[in-house]
Amino acid sequence: MVTLDDSRALLRHTLATVAYRGVKSVSDAPGGFADFRVAQGSRTPAEILAHIGDLFDWGLSLANGQQRWHDSTPLAWNEEITRFFDAIRKLDERLGNAEPLGCPAENLFQGPIADALTHIGQLAMLRRLAGGPVRAENYFKADIAAGRVGPEQSRPKVEFG
């Protein structure tokens, strides 16, 4: 039987995974990447990253028993990266405290967290299309741990095979 503590631990590990993959997708991006647009009407990487920040802000409001959504205008690329890590850190800290969640943990996963994973994948794909692919690695062996959601804590130590 899964307990609330088990659910929170898995959510926190998932957030650490998003941070790990996120740092790979946004670090050392090619020049102009923030504004790269694959087709008319598609989101730019900066717009996607702003949306991910909105998802984590929404997730925090849900965890606090509220339902607040805001569509943010993208900030400058480095500011948006900072916002991404701040938002994921705030949600991780909320999940790490003993206060009861304002919604089921499963809904946090299926809503904002799963959506963020999808968008991190889009950023990785856009990196390849923009000529600066994300370096491959064996994610099964990646050094990812709950609570490590900051940009330096999430920096990959690449291991292949």
N, C-alpha and C positions, 0 to 999 in steps of 0.2 A: 504494500500500500504506500502510495506517495503522500508525504506530509507537506504541509505548507513550507516547512524549512527546506525540504527537498526541492519543491517547486521554485522557491526563491534562489536556492543555490544554482539550479539549472539556468534560471533567468540571468543571474549574475555572470555565469560562465558564458552564456550566449552574448551578453553585452561585451564581455572581454574579447570574444571572438569577433564581434562587429568592429570593435576598436582596433584589433590586430589587423584585420583585413582592410579596415578603413585607412589606417596609417600607410599601408602599402599602396593603396589606390590614390592617395592624395599627395604623398611625399615625392619630391623630386619630379613633379609632373613637367612635361615639356612646356616651353613658353607658349602662352596663349591658350593653354588647356582649359582654364576656367570658362572661357567664352566659346570653346569648340562646340559647334552645332552640326550634328550628323545629317539633319534634314530640316527643312522649314517646319516650324511647329513643334519640333522636339525640344526637350529641355537641355540646357547647357550643363556641364559639370557643376558650375556654381549654383545653378538653380536646383539641381539634384541635391547637392550638399545642404543647401538652405532647407529643402524639404525634409531631409533626414533630421536636421536640427529641430524642425517643427514636429516631427514624429516623436522625438525624445521629450520635447516639452509637453506634448500631448500625453505621452506615456506617464510622465511625472504627475500631471493633473489627474489622470485616471487612478494612479496609485494612491493619490490623496482624496479619492472619492468625488472628483469633479470631472467635468467634460469640457475642456477648453481647447479649442483649435485656433491657430493663427497661421495664415499664409504670409511668410516673411519674404521681403525683398532681399535678394542675395547681397551680402556684404562683399567687400574686397576678398579675394581668394584666401589670403592668410588669416584674415579675421573670421571668415566662414569656417576655416579649419579649427581655429580656436573655439568658436561657438559649438562646433560638432563635439569636441572633446569635453567642453564644459557641460553640455546638455547630457551627454552619456554618463559623465561622472555624477551629476546630480541625481539621475535616475538610479544609478548603481548604489549610491549612498542611501537613497530612500529604500531600496530593496534590502539593503544590508542592516537596516535598523529593525527593532522589534515591534514597531507600531504596525497594527493590522493594516492590510491593504484595503483600499477602497473599492476594489474590483477583483475578480478572480485572476490569479496568476496566469492561467491559460489564455485569458483574453488579452492580457498584456503581450503575451508571446504572439498570438495569432494576428493581432492588430499592429501596433507600432513597431515591435521588435522584428517580426518577420518581414514587414514592409521595408524596414531599414536594411535588412540583409539583401533583399532584392535590389535595392538601389545601390548598395556597395558593389554588387555584381555589375550593375550598369556602368558605374564609374570605372571599374577594371576593364570592361569591354571598350569603353570610350578611350581609355588610355591606349589600348592597342590600335584603335582606329586613328588616333591622333599621332601615332608614330612613337609612342613611349610606353611600350607594354610593361605591365607589372611583372616582376621577376617571379618565375614559377617556384613552388616549393611543395613539400609534402606537408599539408596542413594537419594531418593526423599526428605528426611528430612536433608540431609547433608548440612553443613554450607559452601557453595561454593559461591564465588562472583568473578566477573570479576576483574582482577588485582592482585588477590591473587594466585600467581604462584610459590612462593618460597617454599623450603622444609618445613620451619617452619610454614609459612602461610597456607600451604595446609594440615598440619597434622590433621587427622580426630579427631573429637570429637564424638565418636561413639554413636549413638542413635538407638535403636531397636524399632520395632513396628510401 
